[in-house]
């Protein structure tokens, strides 16, 4: 199962900082997240970047291994 870490607004929308999901691709992961956390979370997720083991995963076809770490990062600003 892939380990997910939610940050900032994504953590707030999911009401948790971490989760584990069994998904073979980013597309499957998105579908599992929609089922688990609902429509409001998906609105936030659409704005987020997904990083798999530190590398941006922008394509739903990106494969996931059970040992992968996925970070869900909403947009942020700072300086």
Gaussian input, Z-matrix of N, CA and C with variables (Angstrom, degrees):
# hf/3-21g

backbone

0 1
 N
 C     1     B1
 C     2     B2     1     A1
 N     3     B3     2     A2     1     D1
 C     4     B4     3     A3     2     D2
 C     5     B5     4     A4     3     D3
 N     6     B6     5     A5     4     D4
 C     7     B7     6     A6     5     D5
 C     8     B8     7     A7     6     D6
 N     9     B9     8     A8     7     D7
 C    10    B10     9     A9     8     D8
 C    11    B11    10    A10     9     D9
 N    12    B12    11    A11    10    D10
 C    13    B13    12    A12    11    D11
 C    14    B14    13    A13    12    D12
 N    15    B15    14    A14    13    D13
 C    16    B16    15    A15    14    D14
 C    17    B17    16    A16    15    D15
 N    18    B18    17    A17    16    D16
 C    19    B19    18    A18    17    D17
 C    20    B20    19    A19    18    D18
 N    21    B21    20    A20    19    D19
 C    22    B22    21    A21    20    D20
 C    23    B23    22    A22    21    D21
 N    24    B24    23    A23    22    D22
 C    25    B25    24    A24    23    D23
 C    26    B26    25    A25    24    D24
 N    27    B27    26    A26    25    D25
 C    28    B28    27    A27    26    D26
 C    29    B29    28    A28    27    D27
 N    30    B30    29    A29    28    D28
 C    31    B31    30    A30    29    D29
 C    32    B32    31    A31    30    D30
 N    33    B33    32    A32    31    D31
 C    34    B34    33    A33    32    D32
 C    35    B35    34    A34    33    D33
 N    36    B36    35    A35    34    D34
 C    37    B37    36    A36    35    D35
 C    38    B38    37    A37    36    D36
 N    39    B39    38    A38    37    D37
 C    40    B40    39    A39    38    D38
 C    41    B41    40    A40    39    D39
 N    42    B42    41    A41    40    D40
 C    43    B43    42    A42    41    D41
 C    44    B44    43    A43    42    D42
 N    45    B45    44    A44    43    D43
 C    46    B46    45    A45    44    D44
 C    47    B47    46    A46    45    D45
 N    48    B48    47    A47    46    D46
 C    49    B49    48    A48    47    D47
 C    50    B50    49    A49    48    D48
 N    51    B51    50    A50    49    D49
 C    52    B52    51    A51    50    D50
 C    53    B53    52    A52    51    D51
 N    54    B54    53    A53    52    D52
 C    55    B55    54    A54    53    D53
 C    56    B56    55    A55    54    D54
 N    57    B57    56    A56    55    D55
 C    58    B58    57    A57    56    D56
 C    59    B59    58    A58    57    D57
 N    60    B60    59    A59    58    D58
 C    61    B61    60    A60    59    D59
 C    62    B62    61    A61    60    D60
 N    63    B63    62    A62    61    D61
 C    64    B64    63    A63    62    D62
 C    65    B65    64    A64    63    D63
 N    66    B66    65    A65    64    D64
 C    67    B67    66    A66    65    D65
 C    68    B68    67    A67    66    D66
 N    69    B69    68    A68    67    D67
 C    70    B70    69    A69    68    D68
 C    71    B71    70    A70    69    D69
 N    72    B72    71    A71    70    D70
 C    73    B73    72    A72    71    D71
 C    74    B74    73    A73    72    D72
 N    75    B75    74    A74    73    D73
 C    76    B76    75    A75    74    D74
 C    77    B77    76    A76    75    D75
 N    78    B78    77    A77    76    D76
 C    79    B79    78    A78    77    D77
 C    80    B80    79    A79    78    D78
 N    81    B81    80    A80    79    D79
 C    82    B82    81    A81    80    D80
 C    83    B83    82    A82    81    D81
 N    84    B84    83    A83    82    D82
 C    85    B85    84    A84    83    D83
 C    86    B86    85    A85    84    D84
 N    87    B87    86    A86    85    D85
 C    88    B88    87    A87    86    D86
 C    89    B89    88    A88    87    D87
 N    90    B90    89    A89    88    D88
 C    91    B91    90    A90    89    D89
 C    92    B92    91    A91    90    D90
 N    93    B93    92    A92    91    D91
 C    94    B94    93    A93    92    D92
 C    95    B95    94    A94    93    D93
 N    96    B96    95    A95    94    D94
 C    97    B97    96    A96    95    D95
 C    98    B98    97    A97    96    D96
 N    99    B99    98    A98    97    D97
 C   100   B100    99    A99    98    D98
 C   101   B101   100   A100    99    D99
 N   102   B102   101   A101   100   D100
 C   103   B103   102   A102   101   D101
 C   104   B104   103   A103   102   D102
 N   105   B105   104   A104   103   D103
 C   106   B106   105   A105   104   D104
 C   107   B107   106   A106   105   D105
 N   108   B108   107   A107   106   D106
 C   109   B109   108   A108   107   D107
 C   110   B110   109   A109   108   D108
 N   111   B111   110   A110   109   D109
 C   112   B112   111   A111   110   D110
 C   113   B113   112   A112   111   D111
 N   114   B114   113   A113   112   D112
 C   115   B115   114   A114   113   D113
 C   116   B116   115   A115   114   D114
 N   117   B117   116   A116   115   D115
 C   118   B118   117   A117   116   D116
 C   119   B119   118   A118   117   D117
 N   120   B120   119   A119   118   D118
 C   121   B121   120   A120   119   D119
 C   122   B122   121   A121   120   D120
 N   123   B123   122   A122   121   D121
 C   124   B124   123   A123   122   D122
 C   125   B125   124   A124   123   D123
 N   126   B126   125   A125   124   D124
 C   127   B127   126   A126   125   D125
 C   128   B128   127   A127   126   D126
 N   129   B129   128   A128   127   D127
 C   130   B130   129   A129   128   D128
 C   131   B131   130   A130   129   D129
 N   132   B132   131   A131   130   D130
 C   133   B133   132   A132   131   D131
 C   134   B134   133   A133   132   D132
 N   135   B135   134   A134   133   D133
 C   136   B136   135   A135   134   D134
 C   137   B137   136   A136   135   D135
 N   138   B138   137   A137   136   D136
 C   139   B139   138   A138   137   D137
 C   140   B140   139   A139   138   D138
 N   141   B141   140   A140   139   D139
 C   142   B142   141   A141   140   D140
 C   143   B143   142   A142   141   D141
 N   144   B144   143   A143   142   D142
 C   145   B145   144   A144   143   D143
 C   146   B146   145   A145   144   D144
 N   147   B147   146   A146   145   D145
 C   148   B148   147   A147   146   D146
 C   149   B149   148   A148   147   D147
 N   150   B150   149   A149   148   D148
 C   151   B151   150   A150   149   D149
 C   152   B152   151   A151   150   D150
 N   153   B153   152   A152   151   D151
 C   154   B154   153   A153   152   D152
 C   155   B155   154   A154   153   D153
 N   156   B156   155   A155   154   D154
 C   157   B157   156   A156   155   D155
 C   158   B158   157   A157   156   D156
 N   159   B159   158   A158   157   D157
 C   160   B160   159   A159   158   D158
 C   161   B161   160   A160   159   D159
 N   162   B162   161   A161   160   D160
 C   163   B163   162   A162   161   D161
 C   164   B164   163   A163   162   D162
 N   165   B165   164   A164   163   D163
 C   166   B166   165   A165   164   D164
 C   167   B167   166   A166   165   D165
 N   168   B168   167   A167   166   D166
 C   169   B169   168   A168   167   D167
 C   170   B170   169   A169   168   D168
 N   171   B171   170   A170   169   D169
 C   172   B172   171   A171   170   D170
 C   173   B173   172   A172   171   D171
 N   174   B174   173   A173   172   D172
 C   175   B175   174   A174   173   D173
 C   176   B176   175   A175   174   D174
 N   177   B177   176   A176   175   D175
 C   178   B178   177   A177   176   D176
 C   179   B179   178   A178   177   D177
 N   180   B180   179   A179   178   D178
 C   181   B181   180   A180   179   D179
 C   182   B182   181   A181   180   D180
 N   183   B183   182   A182   181   D181
 C   184   B184   183   A183   182   D182
 C   185   B185   184   A184   183   D183
 N   186   B186   185   A185   184   D184
 C   187   B187   186   A186   185   D185
 C   188   B188   187   A187   186   D186
 N   189   B189   188   A188   187   D187
 C   190   B190   189   A189   188   D188
 C   191   B191   190   A190   189   D189
 N   192   B192   191   A191   190   D190
 C   193   B193   192   A192   191   D191
 C   194   B194   193   A193   192   D192
 N   195   B195   194   A194   193   D193
 C   196   B196   195   A195   194   D194
 C   197   B197   196   A196   195   D195
 N   198   B198   197   A197   196   D196
 C   199   B199   198   A198   197   D197
 C   200   B200   199   A199   198   D198
 N   201   B201   200   A200   199   D199
 C   202   B202   201   A201   200   D200
 C   203   B203   202   A202   201   D201
 N   204   B204   203   A203   202   D202
 C   205   B205   204   A204   203   D203
 C   206   B206   205   A205   204   D204
 N   207   B207   206   A206   205   D205
 C   208   B208   207   A207   206   D206
 C   209   B209   208   A208   207   D207
 N   210   B210   209   A209   208   D208
 C   211   B211   210   A210   209   D209
 C   212   B212   211   A211   210   D210
 N   213   B213   212   A212   211   D211
 C   214   B214   213   A213   212   D212
 C   215   B215   214   A214   213   D213
 N   216   B216   215   A215   214   D214
 C   217   B217   216   A216   215   D215
 C   218   B218   217   A217   216   D216
 N   219   B219   218   A218   217   D217
 C   220   B220   219   A219   218   D218
 C   221   B221   220   A220   219   D219
 N   222   B222   221   A221   220   D220
 C   223   B223   222   A222   221   D221
 C   224   B224   223   A223   222   D222
 N   225   B225   224   A224   223   D223
 C   226   B226   225   A225   224   D224
 C   227   B227   226   A226   225   D225
 N   228   B228   227   A227   226   D226
 C   229   B229   228   A228   227   D227
 C   230   B230   229   A229   228   D228
 N   231   B231   230   A230   229   D229
 C   232   B232   231   A231   230   D230
 C   233   B233   232   A232   231   D231
 N   234   B234   233   A233   232   D232
 C   235   B235   234   A234   233   D233
 C   236   B236   235   A235   234   D234

   B1=1.4516
   B2=1.5226
   B3=1.2991
   B4=1.4602
   B5=1.5284
   B6=1.3123
   B7=1.4571
   B8=1.5214
   B9=1.3208
   B10=1.4613
   B11=1.5167
   B12=1.3406
   B13=1.4621
   B14=1.5166
   B15=1.3175
   B16=1.4636
   B17=1.5262
   B18=1.3317
   B19=1.4552
   B20=1.5179
   B21=1.3201
   B22=1.4724
   B23=1.5244
   B24=1.3362
   B25=1.4629
   B26=1.5179
   B27=1.3259
   B28=1.4681
   B29=1.5269
   B30=1.3271
   B31=1.4627
   B32=1.5232
   B33=1.3126
   B34=1.4614
   B35=1.5320
   B36=1.3206
   B37=1.4660
   B38=1.5256
   B39=1.3382
   B40=1.4632
   B41=1.5204
   B42=1.3123
   B43=1.4608
   B44=1.5251
   B45=1.3307
   B46=1.4653
   B47=1.5198
   B48=1.3205
   B49=1.4667
   B50=1.5241
   B51=1.3321
   B52=1.4623
   B53=1.5222
   B54=1.3203
   B55=1.4664
   B56=1.5213
   B57=1.3096
   B58=1.4515
   B59=1.5200
   B60=1.3302
   B61=1.4589
   B62=1.5162
   B63=1.3170
   B64=1.4500
   B65=1.5225
   B66=1.3267
   B67=1.4646
   B68=1.5203
   B69=1.3246
   B70=1.4538
   B71=1.5115
   B72=1.3534
   B73=1.4664
   B74=1.5236
   B75=1.3161
   B76=1.4657
   B77=1.5297
   B78=1.3261
   B79=1.4623
   B80=1.5230
   B81=1.3269
   B82=1.4621
   B83=1.5291
   B84=1.3162
   B85=1.4641
   B86=1.5225
   B87=1.3178
   B88=1.4674
   B89=1.5384
   B90=1.3240
   B91=1.4688
   B92=1.5247
   B93=1.3235
   B94=1.4707
   B95=1.5277
   B96=1.3328
   B97=1.4628
   B98=1.5247
   B99=1.3159
   B100=1.4711
   B101=1.5228
   B102=1.3230
   B103=1.4685
   B104=1.5281
   B105=1.3166
   B106=1.4680
   B107=1.5287
   B108=1.3538
   B109=1.4628
   B110=1.5277
   B111=1.3171
   B112=1.4517
   B113=1.5205
   B114=1.3290
   B115=1.4570
   B116=1.5223
   B117=1.3051
   B118=1.4687
   B119=1.5263
   B120=1.3174
   B121=1.4647
   B122=1.5259
   B123=1.3212
   B124=1.4601
   B125=1.5255
   B126=1.3181
   B127=1.4708
   B128=1.5237
   B129=1.3203
   B130=1.4662
   B131=1.5340
   B132=1.3264
   B133=1.4661
   B134=1.5252
   B135=1.3205
   B136=1.4637
   B137=1.5265
   B138=1.3206
   B139=1.4631
   B140=1.5262
   B141=1.3122
   B142=1.4612
   B143=1.5208
   B144=1.3215
   B145=1.4637
   B146=1.5252
   B147=1.3258
   B148=1.4610
   B149=1.5177
   B150=1.3137
   B151=1.4616
   B152=1.5188
   B153=1.3128
   B154=1.4626
   B155=1.5181
   B156=1.3139
   B157=1.4646
   B158=1.5280
   B159=1.3301
   B160=1.4531
   B161=1.5168
   B162=1.3389
   B163=1.4678
   B164=1.5270
   B165=1.3374
   B166=1.4688
   B167=1.5242
   B168=1.3245
   B169=1.4645
   B170=1.5240
   B171=1.3339
   B172=1.4500
   B173=1.5155
   B174=1.3218
   B175=1.4586
   B176=1.5313
   B177=1.3183
   B178=1.4643
   B179=1.5249
   B180=1.3346
   B181=1.4593
   B182=1.5318
   B183=1.3375
   B184=1.4680
   B185=1.5305
   B186=1.3334
   B187=1.4665
   B188=1.5232
   B189=1.3218
   B190=1.4578
   B191=1.5211
   B192=1.3145
   B193=1.4549
   B194=1.5276
   B195=1.3120
   B196=1.4675
   B197=1.5266
   B198=1.3231
   B199=1.4674
   B200=1.5203
   B201=1.3394
   B202=1.4614
   B203=1.5235
   B204=1.3253
   B205=1.4634
   B206=1.5172
   B207=1.3277
   B208=1.4655
   B209=1.5209
   B210=1.3332
   B211=1.4654
   B212=1.5210
   B213=1.3211
   B214=1.4676
   B215=1.5225
   B216=1.3354
   B217=1.4638
   B218=1.5200
   B219=1.3338
   B220=1.4520
   B221=1.5290
   B222=1.3343
   B223=1.4595
   B224=1.5262
   B225=1.3041
   B226=1.4618
   B227=1.5099
   B228=1.2898
   B229=1.4572
   B230=1.5070
   B231=1.2599
   B232=1.4519
   B233=1.5101
   B234=1.2590
   B235=1.4439
   B236=1.4385
   A1=109.44
   A2=116.41
   A3=121.23
   A4=109.20
   A5=115.95
   A6=121.93
   A7=108.49
   A8=116.44
   A9=121.56
   A10=109.50
   A11=114.67
   A12=121.24
   A13=106.96
   A14=115.32
   A15=121.91
   A16=108.59
   A17=116.42
   A18=121.52
   A19=110.59
   A20=115.55
   A21=124.57
   A22=111.94
   A23=117.34
   A24=121.87
   A25=113.49
   A26=117.29
   A27=120.20
   A28=110.31
   A29=116.99
   A30=120.75
   A31=110.39
   A32=116.00
   A33=120.33
   A34=111.20
   A35=116.91
   A36=120.52
   A37=112.06
   A38=117.15
   A39=121.46
   A40=111.71
   A41=116.38
   A42=123.96
   A43=111.96
   A44=114.41
   A45=121.36
   A46=108.71
   A47=116.08
   A48=120.96
   A49=112.06
   A50=117.15
   A51=120.98
   A52=110.99
   A53=114.32
   A54=120.95
   A55=107.70
   A56=116.66
   A57=122.18
   A58=107.93
   A59=115.53
   A60=120.99
   A61=109.16
   A62=115.76
   A63=122.29
   A64=108.05
   A65=116.12
   A66=121.49
   A67=108.40
   A68=116.54
   A69=120.87
   A70=114.51
   A71=116.31
   A72=121.27
   A73=109.13
   A74=115.90
   A75=120.80
   A76=109.85
   A77=117.97
   A78=121.28
   A79=111.88
   A80=116.79
   A81=120.78
   A82=110.43
   A83=115.79
   A84=120.47
   A85=110.64
   A86=117.09
   A87=121.03
   A88=110.79
   A89=116.73
   A90=120.75
   A91=110.93
   A92=117.16
   A93=121.05
   A94=110.94
   A95=116.41
   A96=120.00
   A97=110.91
   A98=117.39
   A99=121.24
   A100=110.20
   A101=115.73
   A102=119.99
   A103=111.33
   A104=116.05
   A105=120.43
   A106=112.80
   A107=117.07
   A108=119.86
   A109=115.44
   A110=118.72
   A111=120.85
   A112=116.47
   A113=113.54
   A114=123.15
   A115=113.53
   A116=117.81
   A117=120.31
   A118=110.99
   A119=116.53
   A120=119.56
   A121=110.36
   A122=117.59
   A123=121.11
   A124=111.35
   A125=117.95
   A126=120.28
   A127=110.50
   A128=115.68
   A129=120.53
   A130=109.49
   A131=116.54
   A132=120.62
   A133=112.13
   A134=117.63
   A135=121.00
   A136=112.36
   A137=117.03
   A138=122.13
   A139=112.88
   A140=116.60
   A141=121.93
   A142=113.03
   A143=114.14
   A144=121.80
   A145=107.17
   A146=115.42
   A147=120.73
   A148=108.16
   A149=116.00
   A150=121.83
   A151=108.07
   A152=116.61
   A153=121.74
   A154=107.36
   A155=115.73
   A156=121.80
   A157=111.17
   A158=115.97
   A159=122.33
   A160=115.64
   A161=118.52
   A162=121.77
   A163=109.33
   A164=115.75
   A165=120.66
   A166=110.49
   A167=115.98
   A168=122.51
   A169=107.88
   A170=116.99
   A171=121.49
   A172=114.44
   A173=117.20
   A174=122.08
   A175=109.81
   A176=117.11
   A177=121.35
   A178=112.94
   A179=117.97
   A180=121.46
   A181=113.19
   A182=117.59
   A183=120.83
   A184=108.12
   A185=115.64
   A186=119.89
   A187=111.01
   A188=114.49
   A189=122.19
   A190=109.56
   A191=115.27
   A192=121.72
   A193=108.05
   A194=117.24
   A195=119.70
   A196=113.88
   A197=117.08
   A198=120.73
   A199=113.21
   A200=118.20
   A201=121.26
   A202=112.53
   A203=114.43
   A204=122.69
   A205=107.91
   A206=116.48
   A207=122.02
   A208=108.45
   A209=115.97
   A210=121.45
   A211=108.76
   A212=116.58
   A213=123.04
   A214=106.23
   A215=115.07
   A216=121.21
   A217=111.44
   A218=117.39
   A219=119.22
   A220=110.16
   A221=117.26
   A222=118.54
   A223=110.04
   A224=114.86
   A225=119.37
   A226=108.99
   A227=115.63
   A228=121.55
   A229=108.52
   A230=114.71
   A231=118.47
   A232=109.99
   A233=116.37
   A234=116.86
   A235=113.62
   D1=132.28
   D2=177.11
   D3=-72.01
   D4=143.20
   D5=177.26
   D6=-97.31
   D7=129.83
   D8=178.89
   D9=-109.40
   D10=142.86
   D11=171.86
   D12=-123.23
   D13=124.50
   D14=179.54
   D15=-101.10
   D16=138.51
   D17=-179.33
   D18=-121.39
   D19=149.42
   D20=173.20
   D21=47.73
   D22=-122.96
   D23=-175.81
   D24=-62.30
   D25=-28.92
   D26=177.38
   D27=-67.83
   D28=-40.35
   D29=177.24
   D30=-65.80
   D31=-39.71
   D32=178.20
   D33=-63.62
   D34=-43.78
   D35=-179.43
   D36=-68.30
   D37=-35.36
   D38=179.29
   D39=-82.87
   D40=-16.24
   D41=-176.64
   D42=60.75
   D43=33.28
   D44=176.20
   D45=-162.30
   D46=159.05
   D47=177.10
   D48=-95.37
   D49=-23.58
   D50=-176.30
   D51=-141.58
   D52=158.32
   D53=175.53
   D54=-160.33
   D55=165.15
   D56=171.05
   D57=-125.50
   D58=139.61
   D59=179.83
   D60=-139.57
   D61=147.57
   D62=176.52
   D63=-100.25
   D64=100.02
   D65=-179.21
   D66=-141.83
   D67=141.82
   D68=-178.92
   D69=-90.94
   D70=-18.67
   D71=-179.92
   D72=-142.48
   D73=167.07
   D74=175.48
   D75=-61.50
   D76=-38.19
   D77=177.71
   D78=-60.55
   D79=-44.18
   D80=177.02
   D81=-65.02
   D82=-37.73
   D83=177.70
   D84=-61.03
   D85=-45.98
   D86=178.33
   D87=-59.09
   D88=-42.88
   D89=179.26
   D90=-63.82
   D91=-41.83
   D92=177.95
   D93=-64.57
   D94=-40.58
   D95=178.86
   D96=-64.78
   D97=-39.66
   D98=178.31
   D99=-61.18
   D100=-43.96
   D101=-179.55
   D102=-66.30
   D103=-41.31
   D104=-175.52
   D105=-75.60
   D106=-42.06
   D107=-170.31
   D108=-111.57
   D109=-12.22
   D110=172.04
   D111=88.81
   D112=-176.98
   D113=-172.46
   D114=-63.59
   D115=-43.78
   D116=-178.09
   D117=-63.13
   D118=-41.05
   D119=176.89
   D120=-62.60
   D121=-40.10
   D122=-178.58
   D123=-64.10
   D124=-32.50
   D125=175.25
   D126=-61.91
   D127=-40.48
   D128=177.50
   D129=-69.23
   D130=-44.38
   D131=-177.49
   D132=-59.24
   D133=-35.05
   D134=179.06
   D135=-59.62
   D136=-25.33
   D137=-179.96
   D138=-92.00
   D139=-9.14
   D140=-172.45
   D141=-89.56
   D142=155.30
   D143=167.73
   D144=-96.62
   D145=143.35
   D146=175.07
   D147=-111.05
   D148=128.59
   D149=177.90
   D150=-115.16
   D151=126.44
   D152=176.37
   D153=-105.99
   D154=113.61
   D155=-177.19
   D156=52.34
   D157=37.62
   D158=176.03
   D159=89.43
   D160=-6.13
   D161=-179.66
   D162=-107.89
   D163=135.21
   D164=-178.83
   D165=-61.02
   D166=133.68
   D167=179.33
   D168=-119.97
   D169=88.26
   D170=-176.33
   D171=-90.12
   D172=-9.84
   D173=-175.35
   D174=-107.86
   D175=133.92
   D176=179.69
   D177=-64.28
   D178=-16.57
   D179=-179.25
   D180=-83.56
   D181=-7.16
   D182=179.31
   D183=-59.17
   D184=128.10
   D185=-177.91
   D186=-82.40
   D187=152.38
   D188=178.02
   D189=-122.20
   D190=136.72
   D191=173.39
   D192=-99.56
   D193=156.74
   D194=-179.88
   D195=-58.90
   D196=-22.39
   D197=-178.27
   D198=-94.00
   D199=1.37
   D200=-177.72
   D201=-72.01
   D202=149.50
   D203=172.96
   D204=-109.96
   D205=127.42
   D206=-179.19
   D207=-116.43
   D208=121.58
   D209=176.28
   D210=-99.55
   D211=133.05
   D212=178.13
   D213=-107.74
   D214=107.34
   D215=-173.35
   D216=-115.88
   D217=112.55
   D218=174.44
   D219=-72.57
   D220=161.93
   D221=177.94
   D222=-62.96
   D223=146.33
   D224=177.43
   D225=-145.44
   D226=161.10
   D227=178.40
   D228=-130.06
   D229=155.52
   D230=179.11
   D231=-177.18
   D232=177.90
   D233=-179.54
   D234=-166.82

